[in-house]
Amino acid sequence: MPTPGHRSSWEDKLARSGLFVAAVLFHLVVFLIVAGWVVFNAPPVQPDAVFVRFPLPQNPVPPPTPPPNPAAPPSVDVIGKNPIVDFIIPPPHSPFNFGPGAIDIAGSSQGPSPVPAPHPQPTNPFGELKIPGDRLQKIRDFVLAYQSLEDIDRGVLKAKFPVYVASYANGDWACNSRLDAQGNIIGGSMPDLAAKIAEWSHGQIQAQVMPKPLNIGGSELLDKKPPFIFFTGHENFVLTDQEIANLRNYLEAGGLIWGDNALAGRESRFDVAFRREMKRVVPNLDLNFNPMSLDADLFTKSQYPITQLPAGMNYYCEPIEHLDLDGKLAILYTPNDYSDLLFMRILPGDTEIGPTGNNREYTSPLITSGIFYYNHSVFFRNFTLPTALAVHRLGMNIVVHLLTRFDDELQLMQ
């Protein structure tokens, strides 16, 4: 055994070997070089969420003021038969008249809203033409089915006429009507509106909703001569060639199509289908749907002057649109789902709604849709008494306008 402090012969030989020292240094240098190389880049770790921060402008614009909250839904008296509202709606003016002074159906409680500037109307060379004589004679016979020339000459609106819900191919035309087992209409939007019009007009306008829907593909459309047909639905549809021909002849004779989109919103299924199919009925490229400005007769020369269009279901408030023939309204389109709001039965006095569909104690077929009412804060927003009252008044304006839109021409025929 070597003495302490004395290295073994092999250790001594290694220490004195220059090759050994050079090898150690070489390997150390190679290690340091290779250790810094990147063989491949590992994929980045995906975070659970990415937060992006945008620089704020120097002078930030304050956010717009949010719209006022919609009116609170009416409280319901669960003990009594009828839901009772805790607010009062001003009744319509009485006696029945079409002069100034009627209430604004959708204005602010602080006073009527200013009349906005009218929408620019595209020029329509066909709208300036007078109604051709042969067509005017058809219209005269048509109108005399529900009005008398004597009343027209005296400027008094007294009319008794049938109202038909249009039944058409490939669509859910009965979506806002109540049908019995035999398919008869026993309640819904049109019966509720007709009842309110009779009340507000003190019986001067009596619209009788026919229990049998009108099959527009048959001969009834021109045989029955209704002043208008109510055309509604949710779904996409395609009319048959016979339905297209019948509607075209009906409009030529002075009839009117009131289309209401029960699936509110532009580019919804019904919206797309209705616009497409009505252009098949009126294929003239110079005649198209145009927005109706608030200075039109429908808003200004009726029972309820309107300075602000009422919002429809789910607060949709697109302009009402129209298509005219010879300068007279032929197709009226309300895209905001007013038909479902007409399914609120407003009792006389205009401060209560009628029984809902889930209340089996009602004695009248005129009821409020239970589905809409009990889901008015979830799926069917804006289904409230003030909104429904405004839409009923708009509906009365529509009916009054379509009943009187040919009066000037008929007086000239005397």
Secondary structure, DSSP 4 states (H G I P E B T S, - for coil): -PPTT---HHHHHHHH-HHHHHHHHHHHHHHHHHHT----PPPPPPPS-----PPPPSSPPPPPPPPPPPPPPPP--SSSSS-B-SS-PPPPPSS---STTPPPSS-BTTBPPPPPPPPPPPP-GGGGSPPPHHHHHHHHHHHTTTS-HHHHHHT---EEEEEEEEE-TTS-TTTTEEE-TTS-EEEEHHHHHHHHHHHHTTTSEEEEE-SS-EETTSSHHHHH--S-EEEEESS-----HHHHHHHHHHHHTT--EEEEESS-STTSHHHHHHHHHHHHHS--TT---EEPPTTSHHHHSSSS--SSPPP-GGG--PPPEEEEETTEEEEEEETT-HHHHTTS-BPTTSSBB--BTT-TT--SS--B-HHHHHTTTTTSTT--HHHHHHHHHHHHHHHHHHHHTTHHHHHHT-
